[in-house]
Amino acid sequence: MNTADQYLQAIYLIQELEDGPASTGSIADSLDVSPASANEMVGKLEDQGFASHEKYKGVDLTDDGIRRARDALQNYCIIERFLVEVLEVEDFRTEAEQLAPVIDETVADRLDTIIDREPQCPDCFDAEDDVCGLLELEVDAAD
């Protein structure tokens, strides 16, 4: 099950990649859900003031939506880096996707003290590769 934060994060990253509104098809593909499910959640996000949707043009995040998406992305980066750097989990992406919806701000903050998050987070996230850019640099450096 995908949460509102996961949808906001997906929309945010799609907007970065496409340099414009996110289509509901792209959102559905990104989260591996049906277009109907994506449309339903986009409607809920719009009702909550996090997004605006224009038929045939796509979904844009509001300022509040962008803030919440960036917070969700930052927590996701923290989880990803913790899984790789501390726990050495090989399939860290799958684990991070499963953990992100259930780890609250308090736990993310505690994990952050362990990994010592960089100040550029979440801008370090590489939307194209779907991974923390800092993590990629560290993985590449280890090779």
ROGUKOL-121772 format. One line per field, with one value per residue (C-alpha): residue in three letters; x, z, y. Coordinates in steps of 0.25 Angstrom, whole numbers. Layout:
// residues N
code: [ALA / ...]
X: [X / ...]
Z: [Z / ...]
Y: [Y / ...]
***
This chain:
// residues 143
code: [MET / ASN / THR / ALA / ASP / GLN / TYR / LEU / GLN / ALA / ILE / TYR / LEU / ILE / GLN / GLU / LEU / GLU / ASP / GLY / PRO / ALA / SER / THR / GLY / SER / ILE / ALA / ASP / SER / LEU / ASP / VAL / SER / PRO / ALA / SER / ALA / ASN / GLU / MET / VAL / GLY / LYS / LEU / GLU / ASP / GLN / GLY / PHE / ALA / SER / HIS / GLU / LYS / TYR / LYS / GLY / VAL / ASP / LEU / THR / ASP / ASP / GLY / ILE / ARG / ARG / ALA / ARG / ASP / ALA / LEU / GLN / ASN / TYR / CYS / ILE / ILE / GLU / ARG / PHE / LEU / VAL / GLU / VAL / LEU / GLU / VAL / GLU / ASP / PHE / ARG / THR / GLU / ALA / GLU / GLN / LEU / ALA / PRO / VAL / ILE / ASP / GLU / THR / VAL / ALA / ASP / ARG / LEU / ASP / THR / ILE / ILE / ASP / ARG / GLU / PRO / GLN / CYS / PRO / ASP / CYS / PHE / ASP / ALA / GLU / ASP / ASP / VAL / CYS / GLY / LEU / LEU / GLU / LEU / GLU / VAL / ASP / ALA / ALA / ASP]
X: [0 / 5 / 4 / 1 / 16 / 20 / 11 / 16 / 31 / 28 / 21 / 32 / 43 / 35 / 33 / 48 / 51 / 40 / 43 / 28 / 15 / 14 / 5 / -4 / 1 / 15 / 11 / 4 / 16 / 26 / 18 / 13 / -1 / -13 / -16 / -29 / -22 / -13 / -24 / -32 / -20 / -17 / -31 / -29 / -16 / -23 / -34 / -23 / -16 / -4 / -6 / -13 / -18 / -22 / -28 / -18 / -8 / -3 / -1 / 7 / 10 / 6 / 17 / 12 / 12 / 27 / 31 / 24 / 30 / 44 / 42 / 38 / 50 / 59 / 54 / 55 / 70 / 73 / 67 / 75 / 88 / 86 / 83 / 95 / 105 / 102 / 94 / 101 / 87 / 89 / 75 / 74 / 64 / 53 / 56 / 55 / 42 / 36 / 42 / 39 / 24 / 25 / 37 / 33 / 40 / 46 / 52 / 57 / 64 / 71 / 76 / 81 / 90 / 96 / 99 / 102 / 93 / 99 / 94 / 90 / 80 / 70 / 75 / 86 / 75 / 77 / 63 / 68 / 76 / 65 / 76 / 83 / 94 / 103 / 101 / 105 / 118 / 121 / 118 / 126 / 138 / 138 / 139]
Z: [0 / -4 / 6 / 2 / 5 / -5 / -15 / -12 / -13 / -26 / -32 / -27 / -34 / -47 / -48 / -46 / -57 / -67 / -63 / -62 / -57 / -54 / -62 / -55 / -63 / -59 / -45 / -46 / -53 / -42 / -31 / -38 / -36 / -46 / -53 / -45 / -32 / -36 / -40 / -27 / -18 / -26 / -24 / -9 / -9 / -17 / -6 / 5 / -2 / -6 / -21 / -33 / -44 / -58 / -67 / -79 / -73 / -61 / -46 / -39 / -25 / -16 / -7 / 4 / -5 / -8 / 6 / 10 / -2 / 1 / 16 / 11 / 1 / 12 / 21 / 10 / 8 / 22 / 22 / 9 / 15 / 28 / 21 / 13 / 22 / 35 / 32 / 19 / 13 / -2 / -6 / 1 / -9 / -7 / 8 / 8 / 0 / 11 / 23 / 18 / 21 / 35 / 40 / 47 / 48 / 62 / 57 / 44 / 53 / 61 / 49 / 44 / 56 / 52 / 37 / 39 / 28 / 18 / 18 / 3 / 6 / 0 / -12 / -13 / -18 / -32 / -38 / -51 / -43 / -32 / -21 / -12 / -20 / -8 / -6 / -21 / -19 / -7 / -14 / -26 / -17 / -11 / -24]
Y: [0 / 14 / 25 / 40 / 43 / 32 / 39 / 53 / 48 / 41 / 53 / 62 / 53 / 52 / 67 / 68 / 58 / 63 / 78 / 80 / 74 / 59 / 51 / 41 / 30 / 33 / 34 / 20 / 14 / 20 / 14 / 1 / 4 / 5 / 18 / 18 / 17 / 28 / 37 / 34 / 38 / 50 / 55 / 53 / 61 / 72 / 72 / 73 / 85 / 77 / 76 / 82 / 74 / 79 / 68 / 65 / 74 / 67 / 69 / 80 / 80 / 92 / 99 / 90 / 78 / 81 / 83 / 70 / 63 / 68 / 63 / 49 / 49 / 53 / 42 / 32 / 36 / 34 / 20 / 17 / 21 / 15 / 1 / 2 / 9 / 3 / -10 / -13 / -18 / -22 / -20 / -6 / 0 / -11 / -10 / 6 / 6 / -4 / 4 / 18 / 18 / 12 / 20 / 33 / 46 / 42 / 29 / 36 / 47 / 36 / 29 / 42 / 44 / 30 / 34 / 48 / 54 / 63 / 78 / 77 / 65 / 63 / 71 / 60 / 50 / 46 / 45 / 38 / 27 / 27 / 27 / 36 / 43 / 43 / 28 / 26 / 33 / 25 / 12 / 16 / 20 / 6 / -1]
***
